[in-house]
Amino acid sequence: MDFKIDTDNKKLALYFEIETKQPESIRTIVFDPFKPNTVYADGKVIINGKDVFYVRMPQSPKTAMVRIFNERLGSKGQTEISTFRFKCKILPLKTKLTAFNYLNPDIINFVALAQEFSENAGIYSAGNLSVRLSDNGKFRINYVDYIKNNKGVTISTPARISKISKRIEVSKMFFINSTVPQRMAILLHEFGHGFLNQNMANEMEADYNALKIYLGLGYPRKEAYHVFTKVFNHANNVKNRERWSKIKRFLYEFESQKEINYEYYYKGEKRIDELTAA
């Protein structure tokens, strides 16, 4: 089932109340119907009876298309006798700007560039090189079809930053299949390396610096979880497993803060839920 919402480029959260007759995997995709390869959320939850979940959108298109369906039947397999019922409404987005130095002009300028790039990476041409600059000219993103090592061999990394020029290089091969929030998480990680870290080479420091901004701005925890999973699956080693363990703990602890999470009471239990990445 598809329906449109006038999101009007605002920061918001979508609230979904779902009811099923039996356990069903309900998938929800939120995308820009006028811009190819621009997905703001794509995930699923298992619903048995009544339940709710949220889609957090620090960025939204002018008009958002919501596609919600039972995975068992497929997006085009819904019948007149639906296997689920739902309600959807718009809520204010919860943020925690005090999680990072939100008045830092470098952060302000880079976030603006990263958000613009994340929303348009699906339609921008990369070719041998496409360049995007921040308004103040300090930050630069080089968009390429594939990132290659010094031997000219394509590598799986989604992005990297130069130690000397601090230019960020981004792989269209990776970004084309990533959601807008996932793109933001990757870009903020590289920004952390080059402009926030005390030790530029420290991956965990870059992870923390990126996630403070990402989560503080209200981006969904599960999208960060999902994109780091994709990255580490291509580089499964002891150091990355250690990073992954720390990232998961950081995500959980940040989400437990009352001012940032969405809470509700159901059958006497206090619950926190969010769309789980597909």
VOGU-3710 file (C-alpha; in Angstrom, 3 decimals, decimal comma):
1> mdfkidtdnk> 0,000/0,000/0,000  1,413/3,391/-1,000  0,346/6,794/0,275  1,817/10,291/0,229  2,563/12,610/3,144  3,246/16,339/2,803  6,443/16,363/4,861  7,414/19,782/3,446  11,175/19,301/3,983  10,632/19,465/7,764
11> klalyfeiet> 12,278/17,631/10,654  9,740/15,149/11,974  8,958/11,635/13,124  6,326/9,345/11,662  4,300/7,354/14,177  2,802/4,052/13,025  0,212/2,083/14,981  -0,167/-1,436/13,553  -2,639/-4,228/14,255  -2,355/-7,796/12,929
21> kqpesirtiv> -4,295/-11,004/13,506  -1,141/-13,100/13,794  2,636/-12,513/13,754  3,490/-10,641/10,557  6,609/-8,936/9,258  5,504/-5,427/8,322  7,932/-3,530/6,123  7,890/0,236/5,722  9,807/2,218/3,098  9,785/6,014/3,059
31> fdpfkpntvy> 11,170/7,618/-0,082  11,099/10,655/-2,333  8,735/9,773/-5,218  10,290/12,438/-7,437  13,957/11,645/-6,850  15,348/8,171/-7,716  17,523/6,345/-5,185  16,510/8,626/-2,320  15,193/6,516/0,558  14,732/7,956/4,040
41> adgkviingk> 13,853/4,695/5,801  13,579/1,048/4,865  12,920/-1,440/7,624  10,594/-3,931/9,187  9,079/-4,966/12,488  7,393/-8,179/13,570  3,894/-7,330/14,772  1,647/-9,721/16,677  -1,557/-7,972/17,704  -1,177/-4,241/18,372
51> dvfyvrmpqs> 2,121/-2,397/18,408  3,739/0,870/17,340  7,002/2,055/15,831  8,560/5,327/14,718  10,446/6,565/11,677  12,737/9,469/12,562  13,361/11,999/9,815  15,755/14,887/10,523  15,545/15,336/6,757  12,447/14,929/4,645
61> pktamvrifn> 11,451/15,630/1,036  8,713/18,044/0,027  6,427/15,040/-0,388  7,223/11,626/1,061  5,881/8,370/-0,319  5,240/5,687/2,284  5,098/2,077/1,160  3,871/-0,274/3,885  3,208/-3,954/3,287  3,239/-7,454/4,702
71> erlgskgqte> 6,498/-9,109/3,621  4,774/-12,465/3,466  2,606/-11,195/0,606  5,036/-8,749/-0,969  4,575/-5,091/-1,874  2,198/-5,978/-4,729  0,560/-8,959/-3,067  -1,901/-7,210/-0,764  -5,485/-8,349/-1,135  -8,753/-6,611/-0,352
81> istfrfkcki> -8,845/-8,550/2,911  -5,784/-6,974/4,507  -3,605/-8,891/6,959  -2,980/-5,731/8,967  -4,441/-2,344/9,792  -2,472/0,788/10,560  -2,627/4,438/11,493  0,062/6,992/10,722  0,604/10,487/12,068  3,350/13,094/12,171
91> lplktkltaf> 5,100/13,915/15,461  7,777/16,471/16,332  11,323/15,133/16,006  13,201/14,621/19,261  16,805/15,814/19,238  19,653/16,295/21,719  21,850/19,067/20,352  23,747/19,264/23,626  25,297/15,880/22,783  27,812/17,775/20,647
101> nylnpdiinf> 29,051/21,322/20,120  26,176/22,353/17,888  27,419/25,958/17,697  30,754/24,890/16,221  30,870/26,579/12,768  32,769/23,628/11,284  29,993/21,260/12,354  27,295/23,622/11,075  28,946/23,977/7,670  29,786/20,297/7,255
111> valaqefsen> 26,355/19,063/8,348  24,741/21,362/5,760  27,005/19,954/3,035  26,503/16,351/4,187  22,717/16,680/4,306  22,553/18,184/0,835  24,856/15,513/-0,525  23,026/12,662/1,252  19,723/13,687/-0,289  21,154/13,939/-3,787
121> agiysagnls> 23,835/11,233/-3,927  21,367/8,955/-5,680  21,012/11,326/-8,632  24,427/12,980/-8,769  26,768/11,754/-11,454  30,129/10,548/-10,200  32,072/9,562/-13,306  35,785/9,919/-12,759  35,135/12,714/-10,275  32,293/14,981/-9,157
131> vrlsdngkfr> 33,019/17,651/-6,549  30,718/19,125/-3,906  31,859/22,013/-1,704  30,484/23,507/1,504  29,209/27,082/1,372  32,353/28,355/3,095  34,607/26,341/0,775  36,365/24,551/3,638  34,896/21,082/3,133  35,025/19,079/-0,068
141> inyvdyiknn> 33,456/15,769/-1,104  34,868/13,975/-4,132  32,228/11,636/-5,569  33,604/8,724/-7,591  32,028/5,588/-9,019  34,470/3,342/-7,127  37,173/3,917/-4,542  40,458/2,325/-5,537  43,686/1,583/-3,675  47,136/2,772/-4,768
151> kgvtistpar> 47,332/-0,211/-7,150  44,154/0,810/-8,956  42,086/-2,032/-7,487  38,498/-1,286/-6,423  38,021/-1,608/-2,663  34,853/-1,952/-0,593  35,290/1,074/1,666  32,326/3,479/1,352  34,390/6,615/1,966  37,801/7,844/3,109
161> iskiskriev> 39,511/11,115/3,949  42,948/12,339/2,895  45,376/12,918/5,775  46,963/15,798/3,865  44,199/17,628/1,971  41,336/16,407/4,207  39,186/15,912/1,142  36,556/13,213/1,555  36,212/10,632/-1,214  32,871/8,824/-1,479
171> skmffinstv> 31,971/5,659/-3,399  28,797/5,894/-5,474  28,802/2,089/-5,648  28,123/2,071/-1,892  26,000/5,211/-1,551  23,559/4,373/-4,341  22,216/1,484/-2,239  22,250/3,339/1,103  19,502/5,359/2,760  19,856/9,060/3,444
181> pqrmaillhe> 20,578/8,485/7,182  23,144/5,793/6,354  24,944/8,232/4,049  24,981/10,813/6,847  26,536/8,341/9,297  29,367/7,564/6,872  30,043/11,215/6,035  30,067/12,231/9,695  32,544/9,443/10,450  34,985/10,831/7,878
191> fghgflnqnm> 34,400/14,363/9,185  35,225/13,082/12,662  38,550/11,730/11,428  39,617/14,946/9,761  38,175/17,727/11,887  37,142/16,487/15,349  39,566/13,722/16,345  42,580/14,431/18,524  44,188/11,443/16,796  43,123/11,559/13,158
201> anemeadyna> 43,791/7,842/12,595  41,716/6,639/15,554  38,638/4,834/14,170  36,807/4,534/17,469  37,259/8,221/18,221  35,811/9,020/14,779  32,889/6,659/15,465  32,041/8,419/18,732  32,414/11,906/17,290  30,174/11,006/14,351
211> lkiylglgyp> 27,502/9,279/16,414  27,191/12,149/18,877  26,257/14,440/15,997  24,191/11,838/14,134  22,078/10,832/17,137  21,976/14,335/18,576  20,391/15,600/15,354  17,712/12,914/15,690  18,811/10,421/13,058  17,543/6,852/13,623
221> rkeayhvftk> 19,690/4,520/15,684  18,841/1,492/13,565  20,041/3,060/10,331  23,450/3,648/11,943  23,370/0,080/13,222  22,605/-1,196/9,746  25,243/0,801/7,856  28,025/-0,129/10,266  26,967/-3,766/9,877  27,367/-3,457/6,106
231> vfnhannvkn> 30,785/-1,848/6,441  32,119/-4,379/8,943  30,811/-7,319/6,929  33,313/-6,303/4,256  36,119/-6,029/6,807  35,509/-8,654/9,449  38,529/-8,610/11,742  39,333/-8,420/15,454  39,630/-4,615/15,558  36,352/-4,076/13,743
241> rerwskikrf> 34,542/-6,579/15,953  35,772/-4,609/18,950  34,594/-1,369/17,316  31,219/-2,929/16,566  30,750/-3,991/20,184  31,493/-0,462/21,419  29,258/1,144/18,791  26,299/-1,042/19,788  26,793/-0,112/23,430  27,035/3,580/22,580
251> lyefesqkei> 23,839/3,429/20,499  21,964/1,671/23,288  23,149/4,040/26,012  22,376/7,141/23,958  18,891/5,857/23,177  18,164/5,221/26,856  18,212/8,968/27,551  14,654/10,085/28,224  14,815/13,289/26,208  15,714/11,510/22,972
261> nyeyyykgek> 13,753/8,265/22,878  10,135/7,628/21,997  8,361/5,773/24,767  4,964/4,186/25,108  3,132/1,844/27,447  1,591/-1,359/26,165  0,152/-4,200/28,252  1,726/-2,687/31,346  5,258/-2,700/29,945  7,314/0,387/29,218
271> rideltaa> 8,773/-0,022/25,752  11,046/1,832/23,391  10,795/0,928/19,736  12,006/2,053/16,368  11,883/0,769/12,842  14,379/-2,074/12,547  16,600/-1,898/9,476  15,688/-4,413/6,790
//
